């Protein structure tokens, strides 16, 4: 009995650690808007630096993203200064975020405007314009016309053959060398790590599929309410949508989501 408890107890603690870790890292779907002094900023790149999941703002400057407390959101756009926003409790509670970007000012270096005596005729002007000296020098340096590539330096080949062969000095097994076996602290660690990877993939699935298919697909085309997003994925999960996403079968995945969204909307309306 004591031996059985000793074997089961580490596994119980391991499972408790995994589920506790995932419960503390609960993701929240927030709605955001990117603006500047002139109005909305469309096609702005929004990336969660913690999860490396990204999206972009639509024509109205709006976006949706999964976040949790303490995440860093980087927002960047052409002609704007990149901004990083830390997710705090207020953003999590209100599930909304407004980001104001400032225009980036580009200052040109001093330049000199010179006059030229070109006649606007290509045939005449091409003869008058001096050639670039750097280009001519480079062509002279890169000229290999005088080198005979058929001659081979046999001394290099002989030196290579004289080198001793590379011998594998790594023992073939963990027990080689010292004469003592290696004790594995967790007998079923491989199975538990596989379970941990599976749980991690399941946790990241809602965020990944939203980032890859786009929030417009779920909330505009399928008409899924934002607060019902997780519930809709659980509704479709028995049809194997997570496995299809893992195998990269996006056409089959999209087909299932479109078909099931019709029946799902009828159910939640009732």
C-alpha positions as a LaTeX table, in Angstrom:
\begin{tabular}{lrrr}
\hline
Residue & $x$ (\AA) & $y$ (\AA) & $z$ (\AA) \\
\hline
Unk1 & 0.00 & 0.00 & 0.00 \\
Unk2 & 2.81 & 2.39 & 0.86 \\
Unk3 & 4.57 & 1.65 & $-2.45$ \\
Unk4 & 1.36 & 2.33 & $-4.39$ \\
Unk5 & 0.84 & 5.69 & $-2.66$ \\
Unk6 & 4.47 & 6.59 & $-3.28$ \\
Unk7 & 4.01 & 6.00 & $-7.03$ \\
Unk8 & 0.65 & 7.78 & $-7.34$ \\
Unk9 & 1.43 & 10.83 & $-5.18$ \\
Unk10 & 3.93 & 12.48 & $-7.61$ \\
Unk11 & 1.43 & 12.06 & $-10.46$ \\
Unk12 & $-1.32$ & 13.72 & $-8.41$ \\
Unk13 & 0.91 & 16.70 & $-7.65$ \\
Unk14 & 1.90 & 16.95 & $-11.31$ \\
Unk15 & $-1.72$ & 17.01 & $-12.50$ \\
Unk16 & $-2.57$ & 19.60 & $-9.83$ \\
Unk17 & 0.32 & 21.78 & $-10.98$ \\
Unk18 & $-0.76$ & 21.62 & $-14.64$ \\
Unk19 & $-4.43$ & 22.43 & $-14.03$ \\
Unk20 & $-3.53$ & 25.17 & $-11.56$ \\
Unk21 & $-1.17$ & 26.71 & $-14.08$ \\
Unk22 & $-3.79$ & 26.77 & $-16.83$ \\
Unk23 & $-6.48$ & 28.10 & $-14.51$ \\
Unk24 & $-4.26$ & 31.04 & $-13.55$ \\
Unk25 & $-3.57$ & 31.86 & $-17.20$ \\
Unk26 & $-7.19$ & 32.25 & $-18.30$ \\
Unk27 & $-7.39$ & 34.19 & $-21.54$ \\
Unk28 & $-9.93$ & 36.98 & $-22.10$ \\
Unk29 & $-11.18$ & 38.14 & $-25.49$ \\
Unk30 & $-11.06$ & 41.93 & $-25.66$ \\
Unk31 & $-12.18$ & 44.41 & $-28.33$ \\
Unk32 & $-9.83$ & 47.24 & $-29.24$ \\
Unk33 & $-9.69$ & 50.31 & $-31.47$ \\
Unk34 & $-6.68$ & 52.07 & $-32.97$ \\
Unk35 & $-6.95$ & 55.81 & $-33.70$ \\
Unk36 & $-4.77$ & 58.87 & $-34.26$ \\
Unk37 & $-5.38$ & 62.63 & $-34.36$ \\
Unk38 & $-7.02$ & 62.34 & $-37.80$ \\
Unk39 & $-9.33$ & 59.42 & $-37.09$ \\
Unk40 & $-9.20$ & 55.62 & $-37.21$ \\
Unk41 & $-6.05$ & 53.69 & $-38.17$ \\
Unk42 & $-6.76$ & 50.69 & $-40.39$ \\
Unk43 & $-4.39$ & 47.79 & $-41.10$ \\
Unk44 & $-2.43$ & 48.45 & $-37.90$ \\
Unk45 & $-0.47$ & 45.42 & $-36.70$ \\
Unk46 & $-1.40$ & 44.26 & $-33.20$ \\
Unk47 & 0.76 & 41.54 & $-31.57$ \\
Unk48 & 0.58 & 39.96 & $-28.15$ \\
Unk49 & 4.28 & 39.75 & $-27.22$ \\
Unk50 & 3.54 & 37.08 & $-24.59$ \\
Unk51 & 1.73 & 34.59 & $-26.86$ \\
Unk52 & 3.15 & 35.79 & $-30.22$ \\
Unk53 & $-0.42$ & 35.89 & $-31.57$ \\
Unk54 & $-1.22$ & 38.79 & $-33.88$ \\
Unk55 & $-4.03$ & 40.44 & $-35.78$ \\
Unk56 & $-4.71$ & 43.71 & $-37.60$ \\
Unk57 & $-7.24$ & 46.49 & $-37.30$ \\
Unk58 & $-10.08$ & 46.59 & $-39.85$ \\
Unk59 & $-11.32$ & 49.58 & $-41.86$ \\
Unk60 & $-12.95$ & 50.94 & $-38.71$ \\
Unk61 & $-9.73$ & 50.60 & $-36.71$ \\
Unk62 & $-11.18$ & 47.77 & $-34.61$ \\
Unk63 & $-9.59$ & 44.45 & $-33.63$ \\
Unk64 & $-10.14$ & 41.57 & $-31.21$ \\
Unk65 & $-7.48$ & 39.59 & $-29.36$ \\
Unk66 & $-7.04$ & 37.10 & $-26.51$ \\
Unk67 & $-5.10$ & 38.53 & $-23.58$ \\
Unk68 & $-4.52$ & 37.97 & $-19.90$ \\
Unk69 & $-3.39$ & 40.16 & $-17.04$ \\
Unk70 & 0.20 & 41.37 & $-17.50$ \\
Unk71 & 0.46 & 40.74 & $-21.27$ \\
Unk72 & 2.21 & 43.28 & $-23.49$ \\
Unk73 & 0.43 & 44.40 & $-26.67$ \\
Unk74 & 2.52 & 46.01 & $-29.42$ \\
Unk75 & 0.68 & 48.21 & $-31.93$ \\
Unk76 & 2.52 & 49.44 & $-35.02$ \\
Unk77 & 1.52 & 51.14 & $-38.25$ \\
Unk78 & 3.18 & 52.93 & $-41.15$ \\
Unk79 & 3.83 & 56.63 & $-40.39$ \\
Unk80 & 3.09 & 56.07 & $-36.68$ \\
Unk81 & 5.27 & 55.57 & $-33.61$ \\
Unk82 & 5.04 & 52.01 & $-32.30$ \\
Unk83 & 3.30 & 51.76 & $-28.94$ \\
Unk84 & 3.31 & 49.00 & $-26.30$ \\
Unk85 & 0.35 & 48.64 & $-23.94$ \\
Unk86 & 0.39 & 46.55 & $-20.74$ \\
Unk87 & $-2.86$ & 44.72 & $-20.03$ \\
Unk88 & $-4.12$ & 45.73 & $-16.57$ \\
Unk89 & $-7.18$ & 44.85 & $-14.51$ \\
Unk90 & $-9.35$ & 47.62 & $-15.98$ \\
Unk91 & $-8.82$ & 46.34 & $-19.53$ \\
Unk92 & $-9.69$ & 42.79 & $-18.42$ \\
Unk93 & $-12.83$ & 43.96 & $-16.58$ \\
Unk94 & $-14.20$ & 46.17 & $-19.38$ \\
Unk95 & $-12.88$ & 43.89 & $-22.16$ \\
Unk96 & $-12.09$ & 46.92 & $-24.29$ \\
Unk97 & $-9.00$ & 48.90 & $-25.23$ \\
Unk98 & $-8.53$ & 52.20 & $-27.07$ \\
Unk99 & $-5.06$ & 52.90 & $-28.44$ \\
Unk100 & $-3.99$ & 56.34 & $-29.69$ \\
Unk101 & $-0.97$ & 56.42 & $-32.00$ \\
Unk102 & 1.21 & 59.44 & $-32.68$ \\
Unk103 & 2.53 & 60.34 & $-36.12$ \\
Unk104 & 6.20 & 59.68 & $-36.72$ \\
Unk105 & 8.18 & 62.69 & $-37.99$ \\
Unk106 & 10.92 & 61.98 & $-40.52$ \\
Unk107 & 13.70 & 64.55 & $-40.84$ \\
Unk108 & 15.77 & 64.56 & $-44.01$ \\
Unk109 & 19.49 & 65.17 & $-43.92$ \\
Unk110 & 20.98 & 68.24 & $-45.60$ \\
Unk111 & 21.39 & 67.83 & $-49.34$ \\
Unk112 & 22.83 & 69.93 & $-52.15$ \\
Unk113 & 20.94 & 70.62 & $-55.35$ \\
Unk114 & 23.29 & 70.94 & $-58.32$ \\
Unk115 & 22.58 & 72.23 & $-61.78$ \\
Unk116 & 23.19 & 70.10 & $-64.82$ \\
Unk117 & 23.62 & 70.76 & $-68.52$ \\
Unk118 & 21.47 & 67.94 & $-69.85$ \\
Unk119 & 19.70 & 68.40 & $-73.16$ \\
Unk120 & 16.84 & 65.96 & $-72.43$ \\
Unk121 & 18.04 & 63.73 & $-75.27$ \\
Unk122 & 19.07 & 60.28 & $-74.04$ \\
Unk123 & 21.45 & 59.61 & $-76.91$ \\
Unk124 & 23.38 & 62.83 & $-76.27$ \\
Unk125 & 23.23 & 63.00 & $-72.48$ \\
Unk126 & 24.44 & 59.42 & $-71.93$ \\
Unk127 & 27.75 & 60.33 & $-73.51$ \\
Unk128 & 28.12 & 63.49 & $-71.43$ \\
Unk129 & 27.36 & 61.97 & $-68.03$ \\
Unk130 & 30.59 & 60.72 & $-66.36$ \\
Unk131 & 30.75 & 57.08 & $-65.34$ \\
Unk132 & 30.83 & 56.10 & $-61.71$ \\
Unk133 & 34.46 & 55.50 & $-60.76$ \\
Unk134 & 33.51 & 53.07 & $-58.02$ \\
Unk135 & 31.68 & 50.85 & $-60.48$ \\
Unk136 & 34.66 & 50.77 & $-62.83$ \\
Unk137 & 37.05 & 49.94 & $-59.97$ \\
Unk138 & 34.77 & 47.15 & $-58.81$ \\
Unk139 & 34.63 & 45.67 & $-62.28$ \\
Unk140 & 38.44 & 45.66 & $-62.42$ \\
Unk141 & 38.73 & 43.91 & $-59.06$ \\
Unk142 & 36.11 & 41.30 & $-59.96$ \\
Unk143 & 37.71 & 40.46 & $-63.32$ \\
Unk144 & 38.72 & 36.76 & $-63.28$ \\
Unk145 & 39.37 & 36.42 & $-67.01$ \\
Unk146 & 43.10 & 35.77 & $-66.50$ \\
Unk147 & 42.62 & 32.93 & $-63.98$ \\
Unk148 & 42.82 & 29.31 & $-65.17$ \\
Unk149 & 40.23 & 27.39 & $-63.18$ \\
Unk150 & 41.29 & 24.05 & $-64.70$ \\
Unk151 & 44.41 & 23.91 & $-62.52$ \\
Unk152 & 43.82 & 22.17 & $-59.19$ \\
Unk153 & 46.05 & 22.54 & $-56.14$ \\
Unk154 & 46.67 & 18.90 & $-55.20$ \\
Unk155 & 48.36 & 19.96 & $-51.96$ \\
Unk156 & 44.97 & 20.99 & $-50.50$ \\
Unk157 & 43.47 & 17.62 & $-51.38$ \\
Unk158 & 46.42 & 15.81 & $-49.79$ \\
Unk159 & 46.09 & 17.80 & $-46.56$ \\
Unk160 & 42.43 & 16.91 & $-46.33$ \\
Unk161 & 43.20 & 13.17 & $-46.74$ \\
Unk162 & 45.85 & 13.33 & $-44.01$ \\
Unk163 & 43.35 & 14.54 & $-41.39$ \\
Unk164 & 42.36 & 11.81 & $-38.92$ \\
Unk165 & 38.75 & 10.62 & $-39.10$ \\
Unk166 & 36.19 & 12.00 & $-36.65$ \\
Unk167 & 35.52 & 9.41 & $-33.96$ \\
Unk168 & 32.28 & 9.39 & $-32.01$ \\
Unk169 & 33.25 & 9.51 & $-28.34$ \\
Unk170 & 29.68 & 9.73 & $-27.02$ \\
Unk171 & 28.58 & 6.55 & $-25.21$ \\
Unk172 & 25.92 & 4.52 & $-26.99$ \\
Unk173 & 23.70 & 4.33 & $-23.90$ \\
Unk174 & 23.20 & 6.13 & $-20.64$ \\
Unk175 & 24.79 & 3.26 & $-18.73$ \\
Unk176 & 28.11 & 3.33 & $-20.65$ \\
Unk177 & 31.21 & 4.80 & $-19.11$ \\
Unk178 & 30.86 & 4.97 & $-15.34$ \\
Unk179 & 29.35 & 1.51 & $-14.94$ \\
Unk180 & 26.30 & 2.77 & $-13.03$ \\
Unk181 & 22.76 & 3.14 & $-14.35$ \\
Unk182 & 20.85 & 6.39 & $-14.52$ \\
Unk183 & 17.72 & 6.59 & $-12.42$ \\
Unk184 & 14.70 & 8.25 & $-14.05$ \\
Unk185 & 12.88 & 10.33 & $-11.44$ \\
Unk186 & 9.54 & 10.05 & $-13.23$ \\
Unk187 & 8.69 & 6.65 & $-14.64$ \\
Unk188 & 5.71 & 7.88 & $-16.62$ \\
Unk189 & 7.18 & 11.32 & $-17.42$ \\
Unk190 & 6.93 & 10.81 & $-21.19$ \\
Unk191 & 3.21 & 10.17 & $-20.97$ \\
Unk192 & 2.69 & 13.12 & $-18.64$ \\
Unk193 & 4.66 & 15.48 & $-20.88$ \\
Unk194 & 2.53 & 14.33 & $-23.82$ \\
Unk195 & $-0.54$ & 15.17 & $-21.77$ \\
Unk196 & 0.92 & 18.57 & $-20.93$ \\
Unk197 & 1.56 & 19.31 & $-24.62$ \\
Unk198 & $-1.99$ & 18.27 & $-25.45$ \\
Unk199 & $-3.39$ & 20.57 & $-22.77$ \\
Unk200 & $-1.21$ & 23.43 & $-24.02$ \\
Unk201 & $-2.46$ & 22.93 & $-27.60$ \\
Unk202 & $-6.06$ & 22.84 & $-26.38$ \\
Unk203 & $-5.50$ & 26.07 & $-24.44$ \\
Unk204 & $-3.92$ & 27.86 & $-27.41$ \\
Unk205 & $-6.48$ & 26.65 & $-29.98$ \\
Unk206 & $-9.11$ & 29.44 & $-29.53$ \\
Unk207 & $-6.48$ & 32.16 & $-29.83$ \\
Unk208 & $-4.74$ & 30.59 & $-32.84$ \\
Unk209 & $-7.88$ & 29.87 & $-34.86$ \\
Unk210 & $-9.15$ & 33.41 & $-34.25$ \\
Unk211 & $-5.81$ & 34.89 & $-35.33$ \\
Unk212 & $-5.59$ & 32.71 & $-38.46$ \\
Unk213 & $-9.20$ & 32.90 & $-39.69$ \\
Unk214 & $-9.76$ & 36.46 & $-38.48$ \\
Unk215 & $-12.33$ & 37.95 & $-36.13$ \\
Unk216 & $-14.40$ & 39.13 & $-39.11$ \\
Unk217 & $-14.99$ & 35.49 & $-40.08$ \\
Unk218 & $-16.47$ & 34.56 & $-36.70$ \\
Unk219 & $-18.22$ & 37.76 & $-35.66$ \\
Unk220 & $-19.25$ & 39.32 & $-39.00$ \\
Unk221 & $-19.79$ & 36.39 & $-41.40$ \\
Unk222 & $-20.89$ & 33.68 & $-38.97$ \\
Unk223 & $-22.64$ & 36.22 & $-36.68$ \\
Unk224 & $-21.30$ & 34.52 & $-33.54$ \\
Unk225 & $-21.68$ & 36.82 & $-30.47$ \\
Unk226 & $-18.34$ & 37.77 & $-28.97$ \\
Unk227 & $-19.30$ & 36.49 & $-25.51$ \\
Unk228 & $-20.36$ & 33.13 & $-27.04$ \\
Unk229 & $-17.10$ & 32.49 & $-28.92$ \\
Unk230 & $-15.71$ & 29.89 & $-26.49$ \\
Unk231 & $-19.12$ & 28.23 & $-26.20$ \\
Unk232 & $-19.38$ & 27.96 & $-30.00$ \\
Unk233 & $-15.98$ & 26.25 & $-30.24$ \\
Unk234 & $-17.03$ & 23.76 & $-27.54$ \\
Unk235 & $-20.24$ & 23.18 & $-29.50$ \\
Unk236 & $-18.21$ & 22.28 & $-32.62$ \\
Unk237 & $-15.45$ & 20.41 & $-30.77$ \\
Unk238 & $-17.08$ & 16.93 & $-30.96$ \\
Unk239 & $-16.73$ & 17.16 & $-34.76$ \\
Unk240 & $-12.93$ & 17.19 & $-34.42$ \\
Unk241 & $-12.20$ & 20.83 & $-35.25$ \\
Unk242 & $-9.06$ & 20.87 & $-33.08$ \\
Unk243 & $-7.60$ & 17.88 & $-34.94$ \\
Unk244 & $-8.41$ & 19.46 & $-38.29$ \\
Unk245 & $-6.65$ & 22.66 & $-37.22$ \\
Unk246 & $-3.64$ & 20.69 & $-35.99$ \\
Unk247 & $-3.38$ & 18.84 & $-39.33$ \\
Unk248 & $-3.76$ & 22.08 & $-41.31$ \\
Unk249 & $-7.07$ & 21.07 & $-42.96$ \\
Unk250 & $-8.49$ & 24.59 & $-42.93$ \\
Unk251 & $-11.01$ & 24.07 & $-45.74$ \\
Unk252 & $-12.71$ & 21.25 & $-43.84$ \\
Unk253 & $-12.50$ & 23.28 & $-40.63$ \\
Unk254 & $-14.14$ & 26.33 & $-42.23$ \\
Unk255 & $-16.86$ & 24.15 & $-43.75$ \\
Unk256 & $-17.77$ & 22.69 & $-40.35$ \\
Unk257 & $-17.77$ & 26.10 & $-38.66$ \\
Unk258 & $-20.05$ & 27.56 & $-41.31$ \\
Unk259 & $-22.53$ & 24.68 & $-41.18$ \\
Unk260 & $-22.62$ & 24.45 & $-37.39$ \\
Unk261 & $-22.98$ & 28.21 & $-36.91$ \\
Unk262 & $-26.49$ & 28.08 & $-38.43$ \\
Unk263 & $-27.81$ & 25.52 & $-35.97$ \\
Unk264 & $-25.89$ & 27.14 & $-33.09$ \\
Unk265 & $-27.48$ & 30.55 & $-33.67$ \\
Unk266 & $-30.94$ & 28.96 & $-33.68$ \\
Unk267 & $-30.23$ & 27.25 & $-30.36$ \\
Unk268 & $-28.96$ & 30.35 & $-28.51$ \\
Unk269 & $-31.90$ & 32.42 & $-29.80$ \\
Unk270 & $-34.30$ & 29.99 & $-28.14$ \\
\hline
\end{tabular}
